[in-house]
Amino acid sequence: MHDYAADARVFKAFCDVNRLQILEQLRSGEKCSCVLLEKLHISQSTLSYHMKILCDSGVVVGRAEGKWTHYGISDEGSQYAKELLQILTQKSVCGTECTCQE
């Protein structure tokens, strides 16, 4: 059975300006949350909110180091998101149950 909830979490991760900016920062490699705070000019609570959504989607992973967390793009999560987007852009071929030709 397909996990549509997991798919929705991926799309939720990509539908906010702040989260897209965070993902762009992470493209060059893992970043400490202190660096993200400085570059994005947002509050720590705002960053935490967005990082939770990104981590829940599986696209980003966090690693605690002292009082800070270091975030990076998950290879597995980004591959899942890429495959999800590819599936949605492929045209479906009508099956035997289709009545659109009748």
Secondary structure, DSSP 8 states (H G I E B T S, - for coil): ---HHHHHHHHHHTS-HHHHHHHHHHTTS-EEHHHHHHHHT--HHHHHHHHHHHHHHTSEEEEEETTEEEEEE-HHHHHHHHHHHHHHHS-----TT--TT-
